[in-house]
Amino acid sequence: MDPPSRSFSTFKSYLRALSDTPNRLARRACSVSTSLEETSRLRSRSGSAMKRTLTWYDLIGFGVGGMVGAGVFVTTGRAARKYAGPSVVLSYAIAGFCALLSAFCYTEFAVDMPVAGGAFSYIRVTFGEFLAFLTGANLIIDYVLSNAAVARGFTAYLGTALGLSTHTQLRFTIHALPNGYNEVDLIAVAVVLLLTLVICYSTRESSWLNMVLTVLHILFIVFVIVVGFWRGDRKNFTEPANPKVAGGFFPFGASGVFNGAAMVYLSYIGYDAVSTMAEEVRNPVKNIPIGVSGSVIIVTVLYCLMAASMSALLPYDLIDADAPFSGAFAEGASNWRWVSNVIGVGASFGILTSLLVAMLGQARYMCVIGRSCVVPSWFARVHHSTSTPVNASAFLGIFTAAIALFTDLNILLNLVSIGTLFVFYMVANAVIYRRYVAVGTTNPWPTLSFLFCFSLTSVAFTLLWHFAPAGKAKAVMLGICVALAIGVLQVFHSVVPQARRPEFWGVPLMPWIPSISIFLNIFLLGALDRASYVRFGFFSAVTVVVYVLYSVHSSFDAEEDGILLSEKAKATMAVSGEEELKGTSERGDLKA
């Protein structure tokens, strides 16, 4: 066990620590970790090690299961009806390409530093403790809220599959509670707690359960695709039901395709949870790139086929935005309406897989945040017999179940996504910074200046795209923004040399691919509603308060006690080359 933290030993000690907050912030907020510290010294704080039992097909199963949830059954209809029409197929292809670029950034870090911390660890070794805590905390909040929403969605789709009323037969109402918080969902709670027991018991068994549920879900999706093309009509790709509305494959033009891509991109969120499994992967150098990229490619193909199937079933102006597939079959003869029940069963399996993967991911994020001493180290403990982070899994599972018990689905959905997109943006920045800056030997300002200018140009493009009135002036200004972004990128690429190159696997076409990922994530952030930004601002403010009142003092004490390395020790290791030597040795062991 760790020794008691000196800042919290007595109330007087805590007041003394608070008075020293400015000095501690200056010392710890921008303190970066190292690959060696993350993969050895900090990992040992969990006690028992997580067993390396996963292979590339386990990772593909987790990736597909995490992404292909029930959301695609809703998102496809909204994107087709309101934004893209039949060209929603291209919207999914573009969104899949964006997801693949972000996945490349995650993969480079995961191969070089195969730990369970995911984006938290990547940002901590690049931009320091405070930004890592800010992004990690928002990501965990997004996981918990979205998992609660998904669990309540399971009850809704179960009702569809069984032909029961969700509101009157599967939930019960407490009228004394305010609207939005008065429908008690015991089924959602049971599902969350059951999956919590599974992920606490064994990661390997969790993988097998995920694989079975994912295969069943994909079979239902293939069934829907086949029946959709069988019943569909090719003319629905170009002819709307109402001749007065815009027709053709691109009824809303190119802008509609990209706006549709911004909406459906949220269907791809989930692959980041795969990176948190890196600490439990055999031969991460080979298996992580295959698992992460392969799952994104498979899901993109499935999504495009689903979108094409739905577009063949009905003209886009007849698609039900909220229930596109079940609504399409209900439009036909009554002997086809049973397909709606099949869709409900398939979506239920999809919900279980996405929930299982997300709960695995959130627990591992919490475990590694506990290792870094910015939250209590109790969360970092790995059980000696199960080799899983039981404490983090149980705490977050109970927290998720408590929220899912009362809170309405629509309230929860308004609170998610922005934190995840923000983390994707930060990881893309981090992979560029880490390639071009070697701490202590390279001037970081050219790289930081590039990242700032490129992000600023991307923000300007996004604001013009969403708010400037249509016309020639808008097109010219958008063109200027694109030219500026390409110019800044090309100048940086020509002038600033890379400080390091990955030993095993790296993002190709550096810095173009992560820069495109930065641009696309900013563009997608611009498509979110005001409620998302209010949520992000509120929880970010809470995170800052927690960091100032607790986390910075806890990590300061850990550094004083030698649990965390001091900046001087890290500099000494970097100069002597010891870190690179040991890191290479450890990664060689992992390959074996």
C-alpha positions as CSV (number, residue, x, y, z in Angstrom):
1,M,0.0,0.0,0.0
2,D,1.1,3.6,-0.6
3,P,2.1,5.7,2.4
4,P,-0.6,8.2,3.5
5,S,-0.4,11.5,1.5
6,R,1.2,14.2,3.6
7,S,-1.0,16.9,2.1
8,F,-4.1,15.1,3.4
9,S,-2.9,13.7,6.7
10,T,-4.5,16.5,8.8
11,F,-6.7,19.4,8.0
12,K,-3.9,21.8,8.9
13,S,-1.6,20.0,6.4
14,Y,-4.2,20.4,3.8
15,L,-4.6,24.1,4.4
16,R,-0.8,24.4,4.2
17,A,-0.9,22.5,0.9
18,L,-3.6,24.8,-0.5
19,S,-1.5,27.8,0.3
20,D,1.3,26.3,-1.8
21,T,-1.0,25.6,-4.7
22,P,0.6,28.1,-7.2
23,N,4.0,26.5,-6.7
24,R,2.7,23.0,-7.0
25,L,0.7,23.9,-10.2
26,A,3.9,25.3,-11.7
27,R,5.7,22.1,-10.9
28,R,3.1,19.5,-11.7
29,A,0.6,20.8,-14.3
30,C,3.0,20.6,-17.3
31,S,5.0,17.7,-15.9
32,V,5.2,15.1,-18.6
33,S,5.6,11.4,-18.0
34,T,7.8,9.0,-20.1
35,S,7.2,5.8,-21.9
36,L,9.3,3.9,-19.5
37,E,7.5,5.4,-16.5
38,E,4.1,4.5,-18.0
39,T,5.1,0.9,-19.0
40,S,7.0,-0.2,-16.0
41,R,7.2,2.0,-12.8
42,L,3.5,3.2,-12.9
43,R,2.2,-0.1,-14.1
44,S,3.7,-1.8,-11.1
45,R,1.5,0.3,-8.8
46,S,-1.4,-1.8,-9.7
47,G,0.0,-4.8,-7.8
48,S,-0.8,-7.7,-10.0
49,A,-0.3,-7.4,-13.7
50,M,-3.0,-7.7,-16.4
51,K,-2.5,-10.9,-18.3
52,R,-1.6,-10.7,-22.0
53,T,-4.3,-13.0,-23.4
54,L,-5.8,-11.0,-26.4
55,T,-5.0,-11.4,-30.1
56,W,-5.8,-9.3,-33.2
57,Y,-9.2,-11.1,-33.6
58,D,-10.1,-10.3,-30.0
59,L,-9.3,-6.6,-30.8
60,I,-11.3,-6.6,-34.0
61,G,-14.2,-8.2,-32.0
62,F,-14.0,-5.5,-29.4
63,G,-13.7,-2.7,-32.0
64,V,-16.7,-3.9,-34.1
65,G,-18.7,-4.6,-30.9
66,G,-17.9,-1.2,-29.5
67,M,-18.9,0.7,-32.7
68,V,-21.8,-1.2,-34.2
69,G,-24.4,-0.5,-31.5
70,A,-28.0,0.5,-31.9
71,G,-27.2,4.1,-32.8
72,V,-26.7,3.2,-36.5
73,F,-30.4,2.2,-36.7
74,V,-31.3,5.8,-35.8
75,T,-28.4,7.9,-37.1
76,T,-28.7,6.6,-40.7
77,G,-32.3,7.7,-41.0
78,R,-31.7,11.2,-39.7
79,A,-28.7,11.8,-41.9
80,A,-30.5,10.6,-45.0
81,R,-33.8,12.4,-44.4
82,K,-32.3,15.8,-43.3
83,Y,-28.9,16.1,-44.8
84,A,-27.6,13.7,-47.5
85,G,-30.5,11.7,-49.1
86,P,-29.3,8.6,-50.8
87,S,-25.7,9.9,-50.8
88,V,-25.7,9.0,-47.1
89,V,-23.7,6.0,-48.3
90,L,-20.8,8.4,-49.1
91,S,-21.3,10.2,-45.8
92,Y,-20.6,6.9,-44.0
93,A,-17.5,6.3,-46.2
94,I,-16.2,9.8,-45.5
95,A,-16.8,9.3,-41.7
96,G,-15.1,5.9,-41.8
97,F,-12.1,7.5,-43.5
98,C,-12.0,10.2,-40.7
99,A,-12.2,7.4,-38.1
100,L,-9.4,5.5,-39.7
101,L,-7.1,8.6,-39.6
102,S,-7.8,9.0,-35.9
103,A,-7.3,5.3,-35.4
104,F,-3.8,5.6,-36.9
105,C,-2.9,8.2,-34.3
106,Y,-4.1,6.0,-31.5
107,T,-2.2,3.0,-33.0
108,E,1.2,4.7,-33.1
109,F,0.9,5.5,-29.3
110,A,-0.5,2.1,-28.4
111,V,2.3,0.2,-30.2
112,D,5.0,2.3,-28.7
113,M,3.4,2.4,-25.2
114,P,1.2,-0.6,-24.7
115,V,-0.6,0.4,-21.5
116,A,-4.2,0.5,-20.4
117,G,-4.3,4.3,-20.2
118,G,-5.3,5.0,-23.8
119,A,-5.6,8.7,-24.6
120,F,-4.9,9.7,-21.0
121,S,-1.4,8.2,-21.1
122,Y,-0.7,9.5,-24.6
123,I,-1.5,13.1,-23.6
124,R,0.3,12.7,-20.3
125,V,3.6,11.8,-22.0
126,T,3.2,14.6,-24.5
127,F,1.5,17.7,-23.0
128,G,1.7,17.0,-19.2
129,E,-0.4,16.0,-16.3
130,F,-3.1,18.7,-16.3
131,L,-4.2,18.4,-19.9
132,A,-4.2,14.6,-19.5
133,F,-6.4,14.8,-16.4
134,L,-8.8,17.2,-18.2
135,T,-9.2,15.0,-21.2
136,G,-9.3,11.8,-19.2
137,A,-11.9,13.1,-16.8
138,N,-14.2,14.3,-19.6
139,L,-13.7,11.0,-21.4
140,I,-14.8,9.0,-18.3
141,I,-17.8,11.2,-17.8
142,D,-18.7,10.7,-21.5
143,Y,-18.3,6.9,-21.0
144,V,-20.5,6.8,-17.9
145,L,-23.3,9.0,-19.3
146,S,-23.3,7.3,-22.7
147,N,-23.3,3.8,-21.1
148,A,-26.3,4.8,-19.0
149,A,-28.0,6.0,-22.1
150,V,-27.2,2.8,-24.0
151,A,-28.4,0.7,-21.1
152,R,-31.8,2.5,-21.2
153,G,-31.8,2.0,-24.9
154,F,-31.6,-1.7,-24.4
155,T,-34.9,-1.6,-22.5
156,A,-36.5,0.3,-25.4
157,Y,-35.3,-2.2,-28.1
158,L,-36.2,-5.1,-25.9
159,G,-39.7,-3.8,-25.8
160,T,-39.7,-3.6,-29.6
161,A,-38.4,-7.1,-30.0
162,L,-41.1,-8.5,-27.5
163,G,-43.9,-6.2,-28.7
164,L,-44.2,-4.6,-25.3
165,S,-44.7,-1.0,-24.3
166,T,-41.4,0.3,-22.8
167,H,-43.1,3.1,-20.8
168,T,-45.9,1.1,-19.2
169,Q,-44.7,-2.5,-19.2
170,L,-40.9,-2.4,-18.8
171,R,-40.5,0.7,-16.7
172,F,-42.6,2.2,-13.9
173,T,-43.2,5.9,-13.2
174,I,-42.7,7.7,-9.9
175,H,-44.9,10.8,-10.3
176,A,-43.2,12.6,-7.3
177,L,-40.0,12.9,-9.3
178,P,-39.5,15.6,-12.0
179,N,-40.1,14.7,-15.7
180,G,-37.1,13.2,-17.3
181,Y,-36.0,11.5,-14.1
182,N,-39.2,9.7,-13.1
183,E,-39.2,6.6,-15.2
184,V,-37.4,3.9,-13.2
185,D,-35.6,1.3,-15.4
186,L,-34.7,-1.8,-13.4
187,I,-33.8,-3.7,-16.6
188,A,-31.1,-1.2,-17.5
189,V,-29.7,-1.4,-14.0
190,A,-29.6,-5.2,-14.1
191,V,-27.8,-5.2,-17.5
192,V,-25.1,-2.8,-16.3
193,L,-24.5,-4.7,-13.1
194,L,-24.4,-8.1,-14.9
195,L,-21.8,-6.8,-17.4
196,T,-19.9,-5.3,-14.5
197,L,-19.6,-8.8,-13.0
198,V,-18.4,-10.2,-16.3
199,I,-15.7,-7.6,-16.9
200,C,-14.5,-8.0,-13.2
201,Y,-14.3,-11.8,-13.6
202,S,-12.0,-12.0,-16.7
203,T,-11.0,-10.0,-19.7
204,R,-10.6,-13.2,-21.8
205,E,-14.2,-14.4,-20.9
206,S,-15.4,-10.9,-21.7
207,S,-13.8,-11.2,-25.1
208,W,-15.6,-14.5,-25.8
209,L,-19.0,-13.0,-24.7
210,N,-18.4,-10.0,-26.9
211,M,-17.4,-12.2,-29.8
212,V,-20.6,-14.3,-29.5
213,L,-22.9,-11.2,-29.2
214,T,-21.1,-9.4,-32.0
215,V,-21.4,-12.3,-34.4
216,L,-25.1,-12.6,-33.6
217,H,-25.5,-8.8,-34.1
218,I,-23.7,-8.9,-37.4
219,L,-25.9,-11.8,-38.6
220,F,-29.0,-9.6,-37.9
221,I,-27.4,-6.7,-39.7
222,V,-26.6,-8.9,-42.7
223,F,-30.2,-10.1,-42.7
224,V,-31.5,-6.6,-42.7
225,I,-29.1,-5.6,-45.6
226,V,-30.1,-8.7,-47.7
227,V,-33.8,-8.2,-47.1
228,G,-33.5,-4.5,-47.8
229,F,-31.8,-5.0,-51.2
230,W,-34.3,-7.8,-52.0
231,R,-37.3,-5.6,-51.4
232,G,-35.6,-2.4,-52.6
233,D,-35.9,-0.6,-55.8
234,R,-32.9,1.0,-57.7
235,K,-34.9,4.0,-58.6
236,N,-35.2,5.1,-55.0
237,F,-31.5,6.1,-55.2
238,T,-32.4,9.0,-57.5
239,E,-36.2,9.6,-57.4
240,P,-38.0,11.0,-54.4
241,A,-41.6,10.2,-53.7
242,N,-42.6,13.9,-53.9
243,P,-41.5,15.3,-57.3
244,K,-41.5,18.8,-55.8
245,V,-38.5,18.1,-53.5
246,A,-34.9,17.9,-54.7
247,G,-34.0,14.6,-56.5
248,G,-31.0,12.8,-57.7
249,F,-28.3,10.9,-55.7
250,F,-27.1,14.2,-54.2
251,P,-30.4,16.1,-53.4
252,F,-28.6,18.4,-50.9
253,G,-25.4,18.8,-52.8
254,A,-21.8,18.2,-51.6
255,S,-22.5,20.1,-48.4
256,G,-25.2,17.7,-47.5
257,V,-22.8,14.8,-47.9
258,F,-20.3,16.4,-45.4
259,N,-23.0,17.5,-43.0
260,G,-24.3,13.9,-43.1
261,A,-20.8,12.6,-42.4
262,A,-20.6,14.9,-39.3
263,M,-23.8,13.3,-38.0
264,V,-23.0,9.7,-38.7
265,Y,-19.4,10.0,-37.5
266,L,-20.7,9.5,-33.9
267,S,-21.6,5.9,-34.9
268,Y,-17.8,5.2,-35.1
269,I,-17.0,6.3,-31.6
270,G,-15.9,3.2,-29.7
271,Y,-12.7,2.2,-31.4
272,D,-10.7,4.2,-28.8
273,A,-11.7,1.7,-26.2
274,V,-9.6,-0.9,-28.0
275,S,-6.5,1.1,-27.3
276,T,-7.1,0.7,-23.5
277,M,-6.8,-3.1,-24.0
278,A,-3.1,-2.7,-25.2
279,E,-1.7,-3.8,-21.8
280,E,-3.5,-7.2,-22.3
281,V,-2.5,-7.9,-25.9
282,R,0.0,-10.5,-27.0
283,N,2.5,-9.1,-29.4
284,P,1.1,-5.5,-29.5
285,V,3.4,-4.5,-32.4
286,K,1.5,-6.8,-34.7
287,N,-1.9,-7.2,-33.2
288,I,-2.8,-3.6,-32.3
289,P,-2.5,-2.1,-35.8
290,I,-4.5,-5.0,-37.3
291,G,-7.2,-4.9,-34.5
292,V,-7.8,-1.1,-34.5
293,S,-7.6,-0.4,-38.2
294,G,-9.3,-3.7,-39.2
295,S,-12.3,-3.0,-36.9
296,V,-12.8,0.5,-38.4
297,I,-12.6,-0.9,-42.0
298,I,-15.1,-3.7,-41.3
299,V,-17.5,-1.3,-39.6
300,T,-17.3,1.2,-42.5
301,V,-18.2,-1.6,-45.0
302,L,-21.2,-2.7,-42.8
303,Y,-22.4,0.9,-42.4
304,C,-22.2,1.7,-46.1
305,L,-24.1,-1.5,-47.0
306,M,-26.8,-0.7,-44.3
307,A,-27.2,2.9,-45.7
308,A,-27.4,1.6,-49.3
309,S,-30.0,-1.0,-48.2
310,M,-32.1,1.6,-46.5
311,S,-31.9,4.0,-49.5
312,A,-33.1,1.1,-51.8
313,L,-36.1,0.4,-49.5
314,L,-37.7,3.9,-49.7
315,P,-37.2,7.3,-51.3
316,Y,-35.3,9.5,-48.9
317,D,-38.2,11.8,-48.3
318,L,-40.3,8.9,-46.9
319,I,-37.6,7.6,-44.5
320,D,-38.6,7.8,-40.8
321,A,-35.8,9.8,-39.2
322,D,-36.2,8.1,-35.9
323,A,-36.8,4.5,-37.0
324,P,-35.6,4.2,-40.6
325,F,-35.4,0.4,-41.0
326,S,-38.4,-0.7,-39.0
327,G,-40.4,2.2,-40.5
328,A,-39.4,1.1,-44.0
329,F,-40.6,-2.4,-43.5
330,A,-43.8,-1.1,-41.8
331,E,-44.5,0.9,-45.0
332,G,-44.9,-2.4,-46.9
333,A,-47.2,-5.3,-46.7
334,S,-48.2,-6.5,-43.2
335,N,-46.4,-9.8,-43.8
336,W,-43.1,-7.9,-43.7
337,R,-43.7,-6.0,-40.4
338,W,-42.3,-8.9,-38.4
339,V,-38.9,-7.6,-39.6
340,S,-39.3,-4.7,-37.2
341,N,-39.2,-7.2,-34.3
342,V,-36.1,-8.8,-35.8
343,I,-34.4,-5.4,-35.9
344,G,-35.3,-4.9,-32.3
345,V,-33.6,-8.2,-31.4
346,G,-30.5,-7.3,-33.5
347,A,-30.3,-3.9,-31.9
348,S,-30.5,-5.4,-28.5
349,F,-27.4,-7.5,-29.2
350,G,-25.6,-4.5,-30.5
351,I,-26.4,-2.5,-27.4
352,L,-24.9,-5.3,-25.2
353,T,-21.7,-5.4,-27.2
354,S,-21.2,-1.7,-27.3
355,L,-22.0,-1.5,-23.6
356,L,-19.5,-4.3,-22.7
357,V,-16.7,-2.7,-24.7
358,A,-17.3,0.7,-23.3
359,M,-17.4,-0.5,-19.7
360,L,-14.1,-2.4,-20.3
361,G,-12.6,0.8,-21.6
362,Q,-13.8,3.2,-18.9
363,A,-12.4,0.9,-16.1
364,R,-9.0,0.8,-17.7
365,Y,-8.9,4.6,-18.1
366,M,-9.8,4.9,-14.4
367,C,-7.2,2.4,-13.4
368,V,-4.3,4.2,-15.1
369,I,-5.5,7.6,-13.9
370,G,-5.2,6.0,-10.4
371,R,-1.7,4.9,-11.2
372,S,-0.7,8.6,-11.9
373,C,-1.8,9.6,-8.4
374,V,-4.2,12.3,-9.6
375,V,-7.1,10.2,-8.2
376,P,-6.9,7.8,-5.2
377,S,-4.6,4.8,-6.0
378,W,-7.4,2.5,-4.9
379,F,-8.7,2.7,-8.4
380,A,-5.4,1.4,-9.8
381,R,-5.5,-2.0,-8.1
382,V,-5.6,-5.1,-10.3
383,H,-7.0,-8.2,-8.6
384,H,-4.4,-10.9,-8.2
385,S,-6.7,-13.8,-9.2
386,T,-8.8,-12.2,-12.0
387,S,-6.0,-9.9,-13.4
388,T,-8.7,-7.2,-14.0
389,P,-9.1,-3.7,-12.5
390,V,-11.9,-4.8,-10.1
391,N,-12.1,-1.6,-8.1
392,A,-12.4,0.8,-11.0
393,S,-14.8,-1.6,-12.8
394,A,-17.1,-2.0,-9.8
395,F,-17.1,1.7,-8.9
396,L,-17.9,2.9,-12.4
397,G,-20.4,0.1,-13.0
398,I,-22.4,1.1,-9.9
399,F,-22.2,4.7,-10.8
400,T,-23.5,4.0,-14.3
401,A,-26.3,1.8,-13.0
402,A,-27.4,4.6,-10.6
403,I,-27.7,7.1,-13.5
404,A,-29.4,4.6,-15.8
405,L,-32.0,3.9,-13.1
406,F,-33.7,7.3,-13.3
407,T,-32.4,9.5,-16.1
408,D,-34.2,9.8,-19.4
409,L,-32.4,8.7,-22.6
410,N,-32.8,12.1,-24.4
411,I,-31.3,14.0,-21.5
412,L,-28.2,11.7,-21.5
413,L,-27.8,11.8,-25.3
414,N,-27.5,15.6,-25.1
415,L,-24.5,15.3,-22.8
416,V,-22.2,12.9,-24.7
417,S,-19.9,13.0,-27.7
418,I,-18.1,16.3,-27.4
419,G,-15.6,15.0,-24.8
420,T,-14.7,12.1,-27.1
421,L,-14.2,14.3,-30.1
422,F,-12.1,16.6,-28.0
423,V,-9.9,13.7,-27.0
424,F,-9.5,12.6,-30.6
425,Y,-8.4,16.1,-31.4
426,M,-5.9,16.1,-28.6
427,V,-4.4,12.7,-29.6
428,A,-3.9,13.9,-33.2
429,N,-2.1,17.0,-31.8
430,A,0.0,14.8,-29.5
431,V,1.2,12.4,-32.2
432,I,2.6,15.4,-34.2
433,Y,4.2,17.0,-31.1
434,R,5.8,13.7,-30.0
435,R,7.3,13.1,-33.5
436,Y,8.7,16.6,-33.9
437,V,9.7,17.5,-30.3
438,A,12.2,15.7,-28.1
439,V,11.9,17.0,-24.5
440,G,15.1,18.8,-23.5
441,T,16.8,18.7,-26.9
442,T,14.3,20.2,-29.4
443,N,12.8,23.7,-29.4
444,P,9.0,23.0,-29.1
445,W,7.8,26.4,-30.2
446,P,7.8,25.8,-34.0
447,T,5.7,22.7,-33.5
448,L,3.4,24.5,-31.0
449,S,3.0,27.5,-33.4
450,F,2.1,25.2,-36.3
451,L,-0.5,23.3,-34.2
452,F,-2.0,26.6,-33.0
453,C,-2.2,28.2,-36.5
454,F,-3.5,25.0,-38.1
455,S,-6.2,24.6,-35.4
456,L,-7.1,28.3,-35.8
457,T,-7.5,28.0,-39.5
458,S,-9.7,24.9,-39.1
459,V,-11.9,26.7,-36.6
460,A,-12.3,29.6,-39.1
461,F,-13.3,27.1,-41.8
462,T,-15.8,25.4,-39.5
463,L,-17.4,28.6,-38.4
464,L,-17.8,29.8,-42.1
465,W,-19.2,26.4,-43.1
466,H,-21.9,26.4,-40.5
467,F,-22.8,30.1,-40.1
468,A,-21.9,32.1,-43.2
469,P,-24.7,32.6,-45.7
470,A,-24.5,30.5,-48.9
471,G,-23.1,32.2,-51.9
472,K,-19.9,33.0,-53.9
473,A,-18.4,34.9,-51.0
474,K,-18.7,31.9,-48.7
475,A,-17.0,29.6,-51.2
476,V,-14.1,32.1,-51.7
477,M,-13.6,32.4,-47.9
478,L,-13.7,28.6,-47.5
479,G,-11.2,28.3,-50.3
480,I,-8.9,30.8,-48.6
481,C,-9.0,28.9,-45.4
482,V,-8.2,25.6,-47.1
483,A,-5.3,27.3,-48.9
484,L,-3.9,28.7,-45.7
485,A,-4.2,25.4,-43.9
486,I,-2.3,23.6,-46.7
487,G,0.3,26.3,-46.9
488,V,1.0,26.3,-43.1
489,L,1.2,22.5,-43.2
490,Q,3.6,22.4,-46.1
491,V,5.9,25.1,-44.6
492,F,6.0,23.1,-41.3
493,H,6.7,19.9,-43.2
494,S,9.5,21.5,-45.2
495,V,11.2,23.5,-42.4
496,V,10.8,21.4,-39.2
497,P,12.6,18.0,-39.1
498,Q,11.2,15.1,-37.2
499,A,12.9,14.6,-33.8
500,R,12.1,10.9,-33.6
501,R,10.7,8.1,-35.7
502,P,8.7,5.1,-34.3
503,E,10.6,1.9,-33.9
504,F,7.9,-0.5,-34.9
505,W,4.8,1.3,-36.3
506,G,4.0,4.9,-37.1
507,V,1.4,7.0,-38.7
508,P,2.2,7.2,-42.5
509,L,2.5,10.5,-44.4
510,M,3.5,12.5,-41.3
511,P,2.3,15.2,-40.6
512,W,-0.5,15.2,-43.2
513,I,-2.7,12.4,-41.8
514,P,-2.8,13.6,-38.2
515,S,-3.3,17.2,-39.5
516,I,-6.3,16.1,-41.5
517,S,-7.6,14.3,-38.4
518,I,-7.2,17.6,-36.4
519,F,-9.2,19.5,-39.1
520,L,-12.0,16.8,-39.3
521,N,-12.4,16.6,-35.6
522,I,-12.7,20.4,-35.3
523,F,-15.2,20.3,-38.2
524,L,-17.3,17.6,-36.4
525,L,-17.1,19.6,-33.1
526,G,-18.7,22.5,-35.0
527,A,-21.7,20.3,-35.8
528,L,-22.6,19.6,-32.2
529,D,-25.4,21.6,-30.4
530,R,-25.1,24.2,-27.7
531,A,-26.1,21.8,-25.0
532,S,-23.0,19.8,-25.7
533,Y,-20.7,22.8,-25.2
534,V,-22.5,23.8,-22.0
535,R,-21.9,20.2,-20.7
536,F,-18.3,20.3,-21.7
537,G,-17.7,23.7,-20.1
538,F,-19.5,22.6,-16.9
539,F,-17.6,19.3,-16.5
540,S,-14.3,20.9,-17.5
541,A,-14.8,23.5,-14.8
542,V,-15.5,20.8,-12.2
543,T,-12.4,18.9,-13.4
544,V,-10.2,22.0,-13.0
545,V,-11.6,22.5,-9.4
546,V,-10.9,18.8,-8.5
547,Y,-7.4,19.1,-10.0
548,V,-6.6,22.3,-8.0
549,L,-8.2,21.0,-4.7
550,Y,-7.0,17.4,-4.8
551,S,-5.1,16.0,-7.8
552,V,-2.1,18.4,-7.9
553,H,-1.4,18.0,-4.2
554,S,-1.7,14.2,-4.5
555,S,0.7,14.0,-7.4
556,F,3.1,16.5,-5.7
557,D,3.3,14.2,-2.7
558,A,3.9,11.2,-4.9
559,E,6.8,13.0,-6.6
560,E,8.2,14.0,-3.2
561,D,7.9,10.3,-2.0
562,G,9.6,9.0,-5.2
563,I,6.5,7.3,-6.6
564,L,6.5,9.7,-9.6
565,L,9.8,10.7,-11.2
566,S,10.9,14.3,-10.8
567,E,11.7,16.3,-13.9
568,K,15.4,16.1,-13.0
569,A,15.3,12.4,-12.9
570,K,13.5,12.2,-16.3
571,A,16.0,14.6,-17.8
572,T,18.9,12.4,-16.5
573,M,17.4,9.3,-18.0
574,A,16.8,11.0,-21.3
575,V,20.4,12.3,-21.5
576,S,22.0,9.0,-20.6
577,G,19.8,7.1,-23.1
578,E,18.7,4.7,-20.4
579,E,15.0,5.2,-21.1
580,E,15.3,4.4,-24.8
581,L,17.5,1.3,-24.0
582,K,15.1,0.0,-21.4
583,G,12.0,0.9,-23.5
584,T,13.4,-1.0,-26.5
585,S,14.3,-4.0,-24.3
586,E,10.8,-4.0,-22.9
587,R,9.1,-3.8,-26.3
588,G,11.3,-6.6,-27.5
589,D,10.0,-8.7,-24.6
590,L,6.5,-7.8,-25.6
591,K,7.2,-8.9,-29.2
592,A,8.4,-12.2,-28.0
